[in-house]
Amino acid sequence: LKLSRFFFTVFSDFLQKMKMVPVPEKAYGSFFEGDCYIILYNKKTSNGFITDLHYWIGKDSSQDEQGAAAFYVTQIDDTLGGNPVQHREVEGHESETFKSYFKSGIIYKKGGVASGFKHVETNMYNIRRLLHVKGKKHVSATEVELSWDSFNKGDVFLLDLGKVLIQWNGPDCNVAEKSRGLALARSIRDDERGGRAQIGIIDNEKDSPDLMQIMKTILGERRGALGPAMPDEKADELQKANVRLYHVYEKDNNLVVQEIATRPLTQDLLQHEDCHILDQGGFKIYVWRGKDSSKEEKKAAFSRAVSFIQAKGYSATTNVEVVNDGAESAMFKQLFKRWTEKEETQGLGKVYTTGKIAKVEQVKFDVSQLHARPELAAEQRMADDASGKVEVWRIEDLHMQPVDPRTYGQFYGGDCYLVLYTYLISGRTHYIIYMWQGRHASVDEITACAFNAVELDKKYGNEPVQVRVTMGREPQHFLAIFKGSLIIYEGGTSRAQNNEPEPVVHLFQVRGTDEMNTKTIEVPARASSLNSNDVFLLTTNQVCYLWCGKGCSGDEREMAKIVANIISKRDKQTVLEGQEPVEFWAALGGKAPYASDKRFQESTVRYQPRLFECSNQTGRFIMTEVVGFCQDDLDEDDVMLLDTWEEIFLWIGKTSNTYEKNEAVSSAKDYLKTHPAGRDLATPIIMVKQGYEPLTFTGWFSAWDPYKWSRTLPAYKPHPNSNVNSSSNYQNNNAPSVVSAVTNGNGAYPREVLINKTVDELPEAVDPAKKEYYLSDADFHDIFGKSKDEFYQMPRWKQQNEKKQHGLF
C-alpha cells in the first residue's frame, strides 16, 4: 500500500489454533475482542526502512493466544535480524503510534475464533449493533449494549443496521469528533458493505424526526436524561516526566531489578552487554536490549517487562516497547537529555560537536530555495530571506519606545524589546513579532513586553506570528534580519537616562561566518572566557583587540571586523592566539586556562518533530500526541503544540477554546519543564494563528495546502474526515452527484446547488460544514440579509441557527 511519500507493508494476523492467519486488507482496523493480532509496519526513510512490530491483545483472548502472539513476534524479529521495534498493545489502551496506522479509526468487535463466533464477512447486512465512538485525532469504536443506557451527551454513537448506518452526535460533541465519526461510518459503508449502505446523521434530534423514529424502534423510548461523557484516562506530563532506568537481570532463577538513574537520563548509562528497562512513570515501559547481551536475555524481553509491570503494581494494559541497541525508536531517544550517533551527519550538513568546546559548524545555504522547498525553511528556521522591514521598540515605563534605527541589532540584558518584521510572500504581507527578554529585565518589564505584543498584534489584525525570545537563545531568522550586527550586551540598558557606571573593559565572543548567521555576545572579561575556536573582541579605553583563536576561520575573522567597527571607535589591533601583548592579558586581569581542546566531531541525531494536542482545563496538563501528523490534524477548535526541539510552535485554531488560547504559552512552558530530557526552558516559543502560518511552521508538514483556510472561500479538498452537522435524510454512495456543476467564475456555486443538499449531493470541492462560504456575495446577502463579514462577526450559535433556517446547516 503506497501512500504519499511513505511506503507501508501492513499485514495483520489473528491467531487461530496457535497459527497465524492473514487478515483481508479490507478488514484492517477491525479487531475481534476474543483474538490476538500481529501487525508489521514498514516506513521508508532516506536511510532505508524503519520497522515496527506490534502484537495486539484482545480483552477476551486466552492466555495461550497471548503467549503464542509473543512467541511469533520473537520469531519474526529474529527473521528480520533484530531490527524491528517491538510493541505490546492491549485493547482500548493502544499507543498513539499504533492508532496512527488506521486513519479511519479502529473498531472493536465482539467475538473471535476461540469463543466460537464467526468473523463478519464483507457485504453482509444481517447486523444490528451499537458502536461507541471515542477520540478526536485517532478514533476507536467499541461495540456496546444496544440500549439508550449506553449513550451520553459528549460522544458519537453509530447505530449499525446493516443497510443503514445512523450517526448520533451528542450535544456536547465538537466538530472534530463529529467529523471523525463520519469518516468511520463511511469506512464501514465502503469496506464492510461494498458501498451499498446509507448513512444518516443526527446532530439535533428535533431536526431529524425520521431517523429518531428508527432509533426508537430499535432502542425503545428513552427514559431519563443522558449523562456526561466519561473523560479518557490519560497520563499527564508530570507522570510521563518521571523516568527511571533499571538494570534487569536474573540471579538464582529470580528476576533482579536494580534502579540505576532518574531524570535526566544520559545515553552512556546504557551498557551494550546488558538489558535495561526504562519506566516512563508507569505510562509506558521500554526494554532496551544491548547488542552484546545474551540471546536468552533478548528473548526474555517481553516476559521481563510483564513481570516488571506486575511487580510495580501497574495496570496490565500498560504499553510495552522493546528497542534494540543501535535501532532505537525516536520515542525512546527523546527521553534522554542528549542522544548522539558517531560519524553521521544529519539534516542539511549541520554537524553538532561535543566535548569541552560546544560549537556548531556553520553551513551556507541558498536562501532562494526557501519558498520552493518549505522543508528547507523549516529545518533552517528561516521564514524568508531576511530582506523584509525591521522596526524595533524598547519597553520603557511599561510602554513602547522607538529605538534609533542606527542602533538596530544592539540589545541590552537589562531591557525588553519588541521587534516587528514585515515581509511579502506571493504578494501577501506577513508579520512576525519578536519579544526579546533581557536576562536582567524586571518582571514588570517582561509582563509589559507581552502585553504590548498583544496590542501590536491587534493593530495588524491578529495576523502576526508571535515569537518569545529569551536572551542568548535567539532563533536563526532573528540573527539574519540584523545582517550580522546582532550584538547582545550582558547588562545595562540603552535608555537615554542610564545612570549605571559603564565598565572600562568589555569582552565579546563573535560567532558566525556571514551576515545571515552571526551573533555577538558579551561574556565575562576574563581570560577563562576565551575559546580557541572563536574570535573575541576586547574593548578598552585605548584600543579594541581582535583576538583570533587558532581554530577560527577566515570568514569568522571578517565578520568580527565588521562587528568591531560597530561596538568601538578605538583603534583596532589584531592579535593571534599565542602572540598576545602584555597589555591584552592585563586588561583581562591576567592569564588563566581557557578552552583550547581540539574539536571532537560527533553528530547529534536529528530530532523528529512531534505534534501534540494540548489541554489543561481539568487542572492537569495533558498532551495527546498525533503520530504521523499532517495538516488535516490541525482542527479549528484546537490549540496544538509542534516541537521541533530548537523551537516550540503553538498553533491557535480560529475557534479554539478561549481558556486554552489564553493559557497556550503557559502550556508550552509546562511542556518544557516536564519534558523527560530536561529541556532548556529558554527554547523559543512561537505562536502561530490559523491561516497565517510561516514557512518555518508549514515546512514540517508534507503537502501543505495554503488555501485550506482562506478567509472567504476556502479551497476544500475532499478528505474522508469531512464533517456533516445534521441531516434528516439518508446518504447513499450511489446518489446523483453535482460534481460537474459549473461555478460562477469566482469559485462560488449557485444557491440551488447548496441549499438542502446532503453530503453526497454536494460538489466534491465543497466543505459540507461551510456551505454558506460557497455562495456568491450577492446570493449570500439576499439569503441572510447581511454581508459575509457581518455574518461571521455574530456568535457561532446565531450563525448555526440562521444556517438551519435557510437549509445551509
C-alpha positions in Angstrom: 0.0 0.0 0.0 1.6 3.2 -1.1 0.5 6.5 0.5 2.1 9.8 -0.3 5.8 9.6 0.4 5.6 6.7 2.8 5.6 3.1 2.0 3.5 0.7 4.1 3.7 -3.0 4.3 1.0 -3.8 6.8 -0.4 -7.2 7.5 -2.4 -8.4 10.4 -2.9 -12.0 11.7 -5.3 -13.4 14.2 -4.1 -16.5 15.9 -6.3 -19.4 15.1 -5.3 -22.7 16.8 -2.0 -21.1 17.5 -1.4 -20.3 13.9 -1.1 -17.0 12.1 -3.9 -16.5 9.5 -3.7 -13.4 7.2 -6.5 -10.9 7.5 -8.0 -9.4 4.3 -6.8 -5.9 3.7 -10.4 -4.6 3.8 -10.6 -5.7 7.4 -7.6 -3.7 8.5 -8.6 -1.7 11.6 -11.3 -4.2 12.8 -10.3 -6.3 15.8 -12.2 -9.1 17.4 -12.0 -8.9 21.2 -11.5 -12.7 21.5 -8.4 -12.7 19.3 -4.8 -11.6 19.2 -3.2 -10.0 16.2 0.3 -9.3 14.9 0.9 -6.1 12.8 4.0 -5.4 10.8 4.6 -1.8 9.7 7.4 -0.6 7.4 8.1 3.0 6.8 10.6 4.1 4.1 13.2 6.7 5.1 16.2 8.2 3.4 18.4 5.6 5.2 16.3 2.6 4.4 13.3 1.3 6.3 12.0 1.6 9.9 10.2 -1.4 11.0 7.6 -1.7 13.9 6.2 -5.0 15.0 3.1 -4.9 17.2 1.2 -7.7 18.9 -2.3 -6.8 20.0 -4.2 -8.5 22.8 -8.0 -8.6 22.8 -9.6 -8.3 26.2 -11.3 -11.7 25.8 -8.3 -13.5 24.3 -6.9 -16.6 26.1 -3.5 -16.7 27.9 -2.4 -19.3 25.3 -3.2 -17.0 22.5 -1.3 -14.1 24.2 1.7 -16.4 24.7 1.6 -17.5 21.1 1.4 -13.9 19.9 4.5 -13.0 21.9 6.3 -16.1 20.6 5.5 -15.3 16.9 6.7 -11.7 17.4 10.1 -13.0 18.7 10.3 -15.3 15.7 9.6 -12.5 13.2 12.1 -10.3 15.0 14.8 -13.0 14.6 13.9 -13.4 10.9 14.3 -9.6 10.4 17.7 -9.5 12.1 16.5 -8.0 15.4 15.9 -4.6 13.7 12.1 -4.1 14.4 10.9 -2.0 17.3 8.5 -4.4 19.2 5.3 -3.2 20.9 2.8 -4.9 23.2 -0.7 -3.4 22.7 -3.8 -4.0 24.8 -7.3 -3.4 23.6 -8.5 0.1 24.5 -5.1 1.2 25.6 -3.1 1.2 22.3 -0.2 3.5 21.7 -0.6 6.6 19.5 1.8 5.0 17.1 -0.5 2.0 16.7 -3.6 4.1 16.3 -2.0 6.2 13.6 -1.9 3.3 11.2 -5.7 3.2 10.9 -6.7 6.6 9.6 -10.4 5.9 9.6 -10.4 4.5 13.1 -10.3 1.2 15.0 -13.4 -0.9 15.5 -13.6 -3.5 18.3 -15.9 -6.3 17.5 -17.4 -8.8 19.9 -16.4 -12.5 19.5 -13.5 -14.3 17.9 -12.5 -17.7 16.7 -11.7 -19.0 20.2 -15.2 -18.0 21.6 -17.0 -19.7 18.7 -18.2 -16.6 17.0 -17.8 -16.2 13.2 -15.9 -13.2 11.7 -18.3 -10.9 9.9 -18.0 -11.1 6.1 -17.9 -8.1 3.8 -21.3 -7.2 2.3 -23.3 -8.9 5.0 -26.3 -6.9 6.1 -27.9 -9.0 8.8 -26.3 -6.8 11.5 -27.7 -4.9 14.5 -25.1 -3.3 16.7 -24.3 -0.1 18.5 -20.8 1.4 18.3 -19.5 3.9 20.9 -17.0 6.2 19.0 -14.3 8.0 21.0 -11.3 10.0 20.1 -10.6 13.3 18.4 -7.4 12.6 16.3 -7.3 8.8 16.4 -10.7 7.2 16.6 -11.8 3.9 18.2 -15.2 2.4 18.2 -16.3 -0.2 20.8 -19.4 -2.4 20.4 -21.7 -1.7 23.4 -25.1 -2.8 24.7 -27.9 -2.0 22.2 -29.6 0.4 24.7 -30.1 4.1 25.4 -28.2 3.4 28.6 -25.0 3.2 26.6 -25.4 6.8 25.3 -24.0 10.0 26.8 -24.0 13.7 25.8 -20.4 14.0 24.9 -19.6 11.2 22.4 -20.6 10.0 19.0 -22.6 6.7 18.5 -23.2 4.7 15.4 -26.3 2.5 15.2 -25.4 -0.1 12.5 -28.4 -1.8 11.0 -26.6 -3.3 8.0 -28.0 -1.4 5.1 -28.5 1.7 7.3 -25.9 3.5 9.5 -27.2 6.2 11.8 -24.6 8.6 13.3 -25.9 10.1 16.5 -23.9 13.1 17.7 -24.0 14.0 21.4 -25.0 17.7 22.0 -21.6 18.3 23.6 -19.5 16.8 20.7 -17.2 19.1 18.9 -16.7 19.4 15.1 -13.6 17.2 15.0 -15.3 14.4 16.8 -18.3 14.5 14.5 -16.0 14.6 11.5 -14.0 11.6 12.7 -17.2 9.8 13.4 -18.5 10.3 9.9 -15.2 9.1 8.5 -15.6 5.9 10.4 -19.2 5.5 9.2 -18.0 5.9 5.6 -15.2 3.4 6.2 -17.8 0.8 7.4 -20.1 1.5 4.4 -17.3 1.3 1.9 -15.1 -1.5 3.3 -17.7 -3.8 5.0 -20.8 -3.1 2.9 -19.2 -2.6 -0.5 -20.6 0.9 -0.6 -24.2 -0.3 -0.6 -25.4 1.2 2.7 -27.0 4.6 3.6 -25.7 7.0 6.2 -27.9 9.2 8.3 -26.7 11.9 10.7 -28.5 13.2 13.8 -26.9 16.3 15.1 -30.1 17.7 16.6 -32.8 15.2 17.5 -35.6 17.7 16.8 -34.3 18.3 13.2 -34.2 14.5 12.4 -37.6 13.0 13.3 -37.4 10.2 10.7 -34.0 9.0 11.9 -35.1 9.3 15.6 -38.1 7.2 14.8 -35.8 4.4 13.5 -33.7 4.6 16.7 -36.7 4.5 18.9 -38.0 1.4 17.1 -34.7 -0.4 17.7 -33.8 1.0 21.2 -37.3 1.8 22.6 -38.3 5.1 24.2 -35.6 6.9 26.1 -36.3 7.3 29.7 -34.3 9.8 31.8 -31.7 12.4 30.9 -28.4 11.4 29.2 -25.3 11.7 31.4 -22.0 13.4 30.6 -19.2 11.6 28.7 -16.6 9.9 30.9 -13.2 11.5 30.5 -10.4 9.4 29.0 -7.9 8.3 31.5 -4.7 9.8 30.3 -1.3 10.3 31.9 -0.4 13.9 32.5 3.0 15.3 31.5 4.3 15.2 35.1 3.7 11.5 35.2 5.4 11.0 31.8 8.4 13.0 33.0 9.1 10.6 35.9 11.5 8.4 34.0 13.7 5.8 35.8 16.3 3.5 34.3 16.7 -0.1 35.7 19.3 -2.8 35.1 17.4 -6.1 34.8 18.9 -9.5 35.1 18.3 -12.9 36.6 20.1 -14.3 39.6 19.4 -17.7 41.1 16.3 -18.0 38.9 15.0 -14.7 40.3 14.4 -11.5 38.4 16.6 -8.7 39.8 15.6 -5.1 39.0 18.1 -2.5 40.1 17.4 1.2 39.7 20.5 3.0 38.3 19.3 6.5 37.3 16.4 9.0 37.2 15.7 12.1 35.0 17.5 13.4 33.2 18.9 10.3 31.6 22.2 10.2 29.6 23.0 7.8 26.8 26.2 6.5 28.4 24.1 4.8 31.1 23.1 2.1 28.6 25.6 -0.7 28.6 25.9 -2.8 25.5 26.3 -6.1 27.3 23.2 -5.6 29.4 19.4 -5.2 29.1 17.7 -2.3 30.7 14.1 -1.3 31.5 13.1 2.4 31.2 10.0 3.1 33.2 8.1 6.3 32.0 6.1 6.8 35.1 4.0 3.7 34.6 2.7 5.2 31.4 4.9 3.1 29.2 7.6 0.6 29.7 10.7 0.3 27.4 13.0 -2.7 27.2 16.4 -1.8 25.7 18.4 -4.8 24.5 22.2 -4.3 24.4 23.9 -5.7 21.2 26.3 -7.7 23.3 23.6 -9.1 25.7 22.9 -12.9 25.6 20.4 -14.4 23.2 18.4 -15.7 26.2 18.2 -12.2 27.7 17.0 -10.8 24.4 14.3 -13.4 24.1 13.0 -12.7 27.6 12.4 -9.0 26.9 8.6 -9.1 26.9 8.3 -11.6 29.7 10.6 -9.4 31.8 8.6 -6.3 31.0 5.3 -8.0 32.1 7.0 -9.3 35.3 8.2 -5.7 36.0 4.7 -4.3 35.4 3.2 -6.9 37.8 5.9 -6.2 40.4 5.3 -2.5 40.3 1.5 -2.9 40.6 0.9 -1.1 37.2 -2.1 -1.8 35.1 -2.0 -4.9 32.9 -2.8 -2.6 30.0 0.5 -0.7 30.2 2.2 -0.3 26.8 5.5 -2.1 26.3 8.1 -1.3 23.6 11.2 -3.3 23.0 14.1 -1.5 21.3 17.4 -2.8 20.1 20.8 -1.3 20.6 21.6 0.8 17.5 18.0 0.7 16.2 16.2 2.7 18.9 12.9 4.4 18.2 12.5 8.2 18.1 10.2 8.0 21.1 12.9 6.2 23.1 15.7 8.6 22.1 13.7 11.7 23.1 13.6 10.5 26.8 17.3 11.2 27.0 19.0 14.6 27.6 21.2 14.0 24.6 21.4 11.3 22.0 24.3 11.0 19.6 25.5 8.7 16.9 29.1 8.8 15.8 30.2 9.5 12.2 26.7 10.5 11.0 25.9 14.0 9.6 22.2 14.8 9.9 19.9 17.2 8.1 21.4 19.7 5.7 25.1 19.1 6.6 24.8 20.6 10.1 27.2 18.9 12.5 27.0 19.3 16.2 30.1 18.8 18.3 30.6 17.6 21.8 33.4 17.9 24.3 34.7 20.9 26.2 34.1 23.2 23.2 30.4 23.3 22.2 30.3 24.7 18.7 28.2 24.4 15.6 29.9 24.2 12.2 28.2 26.8 10.1 26.8 25.7 6.7 25.9 28.1 4.0 22.6 27.5 2.2 20.8 29.1 -0.8 18.1 31.3 0.6 16.5 31.5 -2.8 15.3 27.9 -2.2 13.2 28.7 0.8 9.9 29.2 -0.9 10.4 26.4 -3.4 11.4 24.0 -0.6 9.4 24.7 2.6 11.1 21.8 4.4 14.4 23.7 4.0 12.8 26.8 5.5 11.6 24.7 8.5 14.9 23.0 9.0 16.9 26.2 8.7 14.2 28.1 10.8 14.0 30.8 8.1 10.6 32.3 7.3 12.1 34.2 4.4 15.4 35.5 3.1 15.6 38.3 5.8 15.1 41.1 3.3 12.0 42.5 4.9 11.4 45.6 7.0 12.6 45.7 10.6 11.1 48.0 13.4 12.3 47.9 17.0 10.8 49.3 20.2 12.2 49.2 23.8 9.9 48.7 26.7 10.3 51.8 28.8 8.0 52.8 31.7 5.8 49.8 30.6 5.3 51.4 27.1 6.8 51.0 23.7 9.6 53.5 22.9 11.0 53.6 19.4 14.7 52.6 19.1 17.0 54.7 16.9 17.4 52.7 13.6 21.2 53.4 13.7 21.4 51.1 16.8 19.2 48.3 15.4 20.6 45.0 16.5 22.1 46.1 19.8 20.2 44.6 22.7 20.9 45.1 26.4 20.3 42.5 29.1 18.6 45.0 31.4 15.9 45.7 28.8 13.0 44.1 26.9 12.4 44.8 23.2 9.7 44.3 20.6 10.8 43.7 17.0 8.2 43.8 14.2 9.4 42.2 11.0 7.3 42.7 7.8 7.8 40.7 4.6 6.0 39.6 1.5 5.3 36.1 0.1 3.5 35.8 -3.2 2.2 39.4 -2.9 0.8 38.9 0.6 2.1 40.7 3.6 3.2 38.7 6.6 4.3 39.8 10.1 6.5 38.4 12.9 6.6 40.0 16.3 9.7 39.0 18.3 9.5 39.6 22.1 13.1 39.8 23.2 13.5 39.4 27.0 16.8 40.5 28.7 18.2 38.3 31.3 18.2 41.2 33.9 14.9 42.8 32.9 12.4 43.2 35.7 9.2 41.1 35.9 7.1 44.2 35.2 9.1 44.8 32.0 8.7 41.2 30.8 4.9 41.4 31.5 4.6 44.8 29.8 6.5 43.4 26.8 4.0 40.6 26.4 1.1 43.0 26.9 2.4 45.4 24.2 3.0 42.5 21.9 -0.7 41.7 22.1 -1.7 45.3 21.4 0.7 45.3 18.4 -0.8 42.0 17.2 -4.3 43.5 17.3 -3.1 46.6 15.3 -2.2 44.2 12.5 -5.4 42.3 12.5 -4.2 39.5 14.8 -2.2 38.2 11.8 1.4 38.3 13.1 3.3 35.3 14.3 4.5 35.9 17.9 7.9 34.6 19.0 9.1 34.7 22.6 12.9 35.1 22.5 15.0 34.6 25.6 18.4 36.3 25.8 21.0 34.0 24.4 18.5 31.7 22.6 17.8 33.9 19.5 16.5 31.9 16.6 18.2 31.8 13.2 15.9 34.2 11.5 16.3 36.7 14.3 20.0 36.7 13.6 19.5 37.1 9.9 17.3 40.2 9.9 20.0 42.2 11.6 22.5 41.4 8.9 25.4 40.3 11.1 25.1 43.2 13.5 23.2 41.4 16.3 25.1 42.4 19.5 24.0 41.4 22.9 25.3 43.3 26.0 25.2 41.3 29.2 23.7 44.1 31.3 22.9 47.7 31.3 20.3 49.5 29.2 20.0 51.5 26.0 17.9 54.1 27.7 19.0 57.8 27.5 18.8 58.3 31.2 21.0 55.3 32.0 23.0 56.3 35.2 24.8 53.0 35.7 28.6 53.3 35.5 30.0 51.9 32.3 32.6 49.2 32.7 36.0 50.1 31.3 36.7 46.7 29.7 34.2 44.6 27.6 34.8 41.1 26.1 32.7 39.9 23.2 32.5 36.5 21.6 31.7 36.6 17.8 30.2 33.5 16.2 29.2 33.3 12.6 30.6 33.2 9.0 28.2 35.7 7.2 25.5 38.2 7.8 22.9 35.5 8.0 24.2 33.6 11.0 26.5 35.9 13.0 25.8 36.8 16.6 28.0 38.7 19.1 27.5 38.2 22.8 29.2 39.8 25.8 31.0 37.4 28.1 32.8 38.0 31.4 36.0 40.0 30.8 38.5 37.4 32.0 40.9 35.0 30.3 38.9 31.9 31.1 36.1 33.1 28.8 38.3 32.6 25.7 37.9 29.7 23.3 40.4 28.6 20.7 37.8 28.0 18.1 36.4 31.6 18.0 37.1 35.3 17.5 36.8 37.6 20.5 36.7 41.4 20.7 38.3 43.0 23.8 37.5 46.7 24.1 39.3 49.1 26.5 39.7 52.9 26.7 42.6 52.9 24.4 42.2 50.0 21.9 39.9 47.3 20.5 41.7 43.9 20.2 40.5 41.3 17.7 41.7 38.1 19.3 41.7 35.2 16.7 41.8 31.7 18.1 43.7 29.0 16.3 40.5 27.2 15.2 38.6 30.2 13.8 38.1 30.6 10.0 38.8 33.5 7.7 35.0 34.2 7.3 34.7 34.4 11.1 37.5 36.9 11.2 35.9 39.1 8.5 32.6 39.2 10.4 34.4 40.1 13.6 36.0 43.1 11.9 32.6 44.4 10.9 31.2 44.0 14.4 34.4 45.7 15.9 33.6 48.9 13.9 30.1 48.9 15.5 31.0 48.4 19.1 34.2 50.5 19.3 35.5 53.7 17.6 39.0 53.0 19.0 41.9 51.7 17.0 41.7 48.1 16.1 44.6 45.6 16.8 44.5 42.0 15.5 46.0 39.5 18.0 46.7 35.9 17.1 46.4 33.2 19.8 49.8 32.7 21.4 51.1 36.2 20.4 49.2 38.3 22.8 50.9 41.5 24.2 51.2 42.0 27.9 48.5 44.8 27.8 46.0 42.2 26.5 46.3 39.9 29.5 46.4 42.9 31.9 43.0 44.1 30.6 41.6 40.6 31.3 43.1 40.5 34.8 45.9 38.2 34.0 46.4 34.9 32.2 44.2 31.9 33.0 43.4 28.5 31.5 40.7 28.5 28.8 39.0 26.1 26.4 41.6 25.1 23.8 40.8 21.4 23.2 40.8 20.2 19.6 37.3 19.8 18.2 35.7 16.4 18.7 33.3 15.6 15.9 30.2 13.7 16.8 26.8 14.3 15.4 23.5 14.8 17.3 20.7 12.8 15.9 18.2 15.0 14.1 15.1 15.3 16.3 11.9 14.2 14.7 9.2 16.9 15.0 6.3 15.9 17.2 2.7 17.3 17.2 0.5 17.4 20.3 -3.0 18.4 21.2 -2.9 20.5 24.4 -5.3 20.5 27.2 -5.2 21.8 30.8 -8.8 22.6 31.5 -9.1 19.8 34.1 -6.2 21.3 36.1 -3.9 18.6 34.8 -1.6 19.4 32.0 -2.4 16.7 29.4 -0.9 16.4 25.9 -2.0 13.8 23.3 0.5 13.1 20.6 -0.6 12.9 16.9 1.7 10.3 15.3 2.3 10.6 11.5 0.7 14.1 11.5 -0.5 16.1 8.6 -2.3 19.4 8.0 -5.7 17.7 8.4 -4.8 17.1 12.1 -5.0 20.8 12.8 -8.6 21.4 13.7 -10.1 24.9 14.0 -11.1 24.3 17.7 -7.6 23.1 18.7 -4.5 24.5 20.3 -1.7 22.4 19.0 2.0 22.2 20.0 4.7 21.4 17.4 8.0 20.5 19.0 11.0 20.8 16.6 13.5 20.7 19.5 15.1 24.0 18.5 11.8 25.8 18.7 8.3 25.2 20.1 5.3 26.3 17.9 1.9 26.9 19.3 -0.8 26.7 16.6 -4.0 28.5 17.6 -7.2 27.4 15.8 -9.7 30.1 14.9 -12.4 28.7 17.1 -10.2 27.3 19.8 -11.3 27.4 23.4 -10.7 30.9 25.0 -9.2 29.4 28.1 -6.7 27.2 26.3 -5.9 30.0 23.9 -5.0 32.3 26.8 -3.0 29.6 28.5 -1.2 28.5 25.4 2.2 30.0 26.3 2.0 28.6 29.9 1.2 25.2 28.4 4.3 25.4 26.3 6.4 26.3 29.3 4.9 23.4 31.3 5.8 21.1 28.4 9.4 22.2 28.5 9.5 21.9 32.3 8.1 18.4 32.4 10.0 17.0 29.3 11.8 13.9 30.4 15.0 15.0 28.6 15.4 18.1 30.9 14.8 20.7 28.1 16.2 24.2 28.0 13.5 26.5 29.4 14.8 29.3 27.2 13.8 27.4 24.0 11.9 29.9 21.7 8.1 29.7 21.8 6.4 30.8 18.6 2.7 31.5 18.5 1.1 30.9 15.1 -2.5 31.6 14.1 -4.6 29.5 11.8 -4.3 30.9 8.3 -1.1 32.8 8.9 1.4 30.0 9.2 5.0 30.9 8.3 7.2 28.6 6.2 9.2 27.7 9.3 6.0 26.0 10.5 4.4 24.7 7.3 7.7 23.1 6.2 7.4 20.4 8.8 4.1 19.2 7.2 4.1 17.3 3.9 1.8 18.7 1.1 0.7 21.8 3.0 -2.3 23.5 1.3 -2.0 27.3 1.8 -5.6 27.8 0.6 -7.2 25.3 3.1 -8.3 28.1 5.4 -8.8 31.0 3.0 -11.0 33.6 4.8 -13.9 34.0 2.3 -13.9 30.8 0.2 -11.6 28.0 1.4 -10.5 25.6 -1.3 -11.8 22.5 0.3 -10.1 19.2 -0.8 -12.1 16.0 -0.3 -11.0 14.0 2.7 -12.5 11.1 4.5 -12.8 13.2 7.6 -15.2 15.8 6.1 -18.0 16.7 8.5 -21.8 16.8 8.4 -23.6 18.7 11.1 -27.2 17.5 10.7 -29.4 15.7 8.2 -32.8 14.1 8.3 -32.1 12.2 5.1 -30.1 9.2 4.2 -26.8 9.5 2.3 -26.3 7.0 -0.5 -22.9 6.3 -2.1 -24.7 5.9 -5.5 -26.8 9.0 -5.2 -26.8 11.5 -8.1 -23.9 13.9 -7.8 -23.5 17.5 -8.9 -19.7 17.4 -9.1 -19.9 18.7 -12.6 -21.8 21.8 -11.6 -20.3 24.9 -13.1 -19.4 27.7 -10.7 -20.0 31.3 -11.5 -16.4 32.1 -12.3 -15.2 33.3 -8.8 -15.4 29.9 -7.1 -19.0 30.4 -5.8 -21.8 28.0 -6.6 -25.5 28.7 -7.4 -27.7 28.6 -4.4 -29.7 25.6 -5.7 -26.5 23.5 -5.7 -26.0 24.2 -2.0 -29.4 24.6 -0.2 -31.0 21.5 1.4 -28.3 19.2 -0.1 -26.8 16.1 1.6 -23.1 15.5 1.6 -23.1 13.2 -1.4 -25.2 15.6 -3.4 -22.7 18.5 -2.9 -19.9 19.3 -5.3 -16.7 17.5 -4.3 -14.9 20.8 -3.8 -17.5 22.0 -1.1 -16.9 21.6 2.6 -20.3 20.4 3.9 -19.7 22.1 7.2 -19.4 25.5 5.5 -21.9 25.5 2.6 -22.6 29.2 3.1 -18.9 30.0 2.2 -19.6 29.0 -1.4 -22.5 31.4 -2.1 -21.7 34.4 -4.2 -21.7 37.7 -2.2 -25.0 38.7 -3.9 -26.7 35.4 -3.0 -25.3 35.5 0.5 -26.7 39.0 1.2 -30.1 38.1 -0.4 -30.5 35.0 1.7 -29.1 36.2 5.1 -29.7 39.9 4.7 -26.2 40.8 5.6 -22.6 40.6 4.3 -20.3 37.6 5.0 -18.1 39.8 7.3 -21.2 40.8 9.3 -22.3 37.2 9.5 -19.0 35.9 10.8 -18.9 38.5 13.5 -22.0 37.0 15.0 -21.8 34.5 17.8 -21.4 30.9 16.5 -24.8 29.8 17.8 -26.6 32.6 15.9 -24.7 31.6 12.7 -25.8 28.0 13.2 -29.5 29.0 13.7 -29.6 31.1 10.6 -27.9 28.4 8.6 -30.6 25.9 9.7 -33.4 28.4 8.7 -32.0 28.6 5.2 -31.1 25.0 4.6 -27.4 25.5 4.7 -26.6 23.7 8.0 
